[in-house]
Amino acid sequence: MLLYHGSNAVIKQVDLTLSRAYKDFGRGFYCTNVKCQAEATARRISRLYGGQPFVSVYELDEAVFSTPSTDWAQFVINNRKNKSMVDAGVHSNHDNRFDLVVGPGADDEMYAQFQLLQDGIIDLQVLATKLQYMKHSNQYSFHSTQALTYLTFVEGY
């Protein structure tokens, strides 16, 4: 399976220490199997941080969430919070206990629904139901050097 990573640089060798915290599935290296999604991300990243948009292509030598669900929503909420705000034992990946997480990406439109949950306007079940009907992307997030051994750089453009 080919995976794509959009950035402002071609990334031949992944360095997990450069990953940002408080992402959907926790700190990690994120890819998608949707080429145009990676291209859009590359354009957005280059606008935010400068440089040219690039897409790095990887082969995944063959997960967790196939569609938005209450478990997925709670996982995303917990990972986007500061880890000191997440109760002990609550499902998250702040400690990178999962090497690889696969599932829907929470974009800005979805995040508006998450805000309704946090404001107490809707509950978790209503959120998951609403998200089922929204268009969603996908993402593969790598959280360990072991997981990265299954990813082979193919090309950058």
N, C-alpha and C positions, 0 to 999 in steps of 0.2 A: 504494500500500500504506500502511495506517495503522500507525504505530509508537507505543508508549506508554512514558513514563518516569515511574516512581514516585519521589516525593520528599516533602519537607515544605514545598514551595513550588511554585507554578506557574512554569514556566520558559519564558518567551516567547522570550528571546534567550539562547542557550547561550554560556557563558564557559568555554572549555576550561582556563583557568588555575585554575578551582575544582575540577577533576577530581582524584580521589585516585590515588596511585601504587599499584602492585602489585596491580592487578586482573587478571582472567583474560586479557584481551587487551592489557594495558598501560593507561597513563593515557589516559582518554578519556571521552566522553559516551555512556552506555549506554542502549539502548532495547530493547524487545521487541515482537513482533507479537502477543503473548498478553496481552490486557487484564487478566485476573485475576492474572497474574504481576506486572504493574506495580502493581496495587492492593495486593497483598500486600507488595511492596517499599516502597510508600508508607507502609503501616502500620508496617513494621519500622523505616524511617528516622525516622519521627516519634516512635516509642518511644525510639529511641537518642538522637536529637538534639533532641527537643522539637518543638512545633508541631503542625499538623494535617496529615493525609495528603492529598496531592494527586497527581493523575495529569495529566501534560501529554500532549496528543495531537498527533502530527505526521504529515504526509503525506510519504512518501519518493518522490521522483521517480526512478523506476528509470531473491566471497564464498567465502566461502572454505571453511568447514568445514560440511558438511551433517550429519554424525553424528560421535560421538566416534571418534577414530582414534589411532594412535600419533603422527602428526604433530601433531594437535590437543592430545593430552596433553602432549607435550614443549613445545609452544608455551605452554600454560597454566602448566606448571611453571616455565619460564624467566621468564615475565612476573610470576609471584608471588614470585620471588626478587629480592633486592637486585641491581641490575644489576652491581655489582662481583663478584658471585658467579657470574655467567653467563660462560662462556668466550667469547672473541671468535669471531665467526662462527656462534655457535649461534642458531638460529631464535627470535627474540623480537621484541617491539615496543617495547623500552625507548627506542629512538630515534625512535619514531613514524614509521617509514618506510612503514607502511601507513596510508592515509587512512581506510579503513573495513574493519573485520573483522566477519564474520558467522559465528556458529557456536553450538554448545551452551554453556550456562552451567554452570559447575562449582559445584554447591551443596554444602552441608555433608556430605551423604551420599556424594557423589562424592569430596569432599576426603578422607574417611576412607580411600578406596581409594588416593588419591595418597600418603597417609601410609604405607601398606603398601609402596608402591614406594620411597619415600625411605628406609624402614627396611630395604630389601633383601629383603623377604619375597616380593614378586612382581616380575616384570620388566615392561617397557613393553608388550610384546605381550599379556600376561595382563591388565594394567590396561585396555588398549583393549577387549579382548574382554569383560571384566566390565562396563565402562561401556556397551557396546552394549545390554545387557539392562536397564539402569536407566532409569527415567523421567528425561528431561532437558528443561530449558527451553531457550529460545534467547535470543540477545542480539545486538544490533547496536551496535558501539562506533565512535564517530566520533572521529578523532584529528587532524583538521586543519580549518582554516576553509574550505578548498576542499570537503571532504566535507560540511560543514554547509550549504553552499549548496544541496544537494539535499534538505534537510529544511525543511519549511514548517510553522510552528506553526498548529494548527487550533483547539484549545480547551484549557482546563484545567478540571478539576472536582474 
